[in-house]
Amino acid sequence: MKLKKPKAIIFDLDDTFYSYKEAHAIALKKVRLKLNNEFGVNEKIFTKYYDLENKNLKKILQNTASSHNKFLYFKKILERLKFTPYIRIAIELNNLYWEVFYNEMTPFPYLKEFLIDVKHSDITTGVVTNYDASYQFKKILNLGLENEIDYLISSEEVGINKPNKEPFLKTMELLNLKKDESWMVGDSLKHDIEPAKKIMESTTFLYTNSKKNITNNNIDYCFSSYSFMRTVLSNLG
Ligand SMILES: [Mg+2]
């Protein structure tokens, strides 16, 4: 396949720029330990309630950004624990979670170098992501990538999560993109690759940290290191 220089490269954020799973696990552990150390809340019960609320809130809030809202998870867990009054502790748990989370985020190797190459090539960069805009902005800031990302479109501002078409249509509108003018880089076939191919007619790059080559009609390239993306870009000439 002959690649042409894109007008823009659109990225997913979580598990595409850094490991969400790792940062989340460490942040959640800190919250669990705080409740255990200060109030004797059993860690297994906390985990059980977290999993229950994870399912529950995703069902109630469906495809909205709020379905991932950690503050709501902690509020609902405290209610299940019959922890009252809970105004202050709910805020403290949320603040602790995010403080640890932001600290634990590390960009994947060569991502920053790739993004710098992209900027040198005069290609616009955008992030399209499921969650509240302000938290996602802070993630970019804490990854040290604020100068490399031109735009961020969140599901919060369009009212519905990927893989629905709205976040992608908003991205095209904001970046003034016609079809077939962008590349999409993401870790999820369902949430990033398939909708980008269908809606934006992007050339698609699936990031996988398993080194396993995943094949699918909607994936143009599968890669496991951003050094590959640097080579692809430099070969455009
Ligand atoms: Mg992702």
Residues whose N, C-alpha, C, O or C-beta is under 5 A from the ligand:
A	BS01	MG	D12 D14 D15 T16 D187
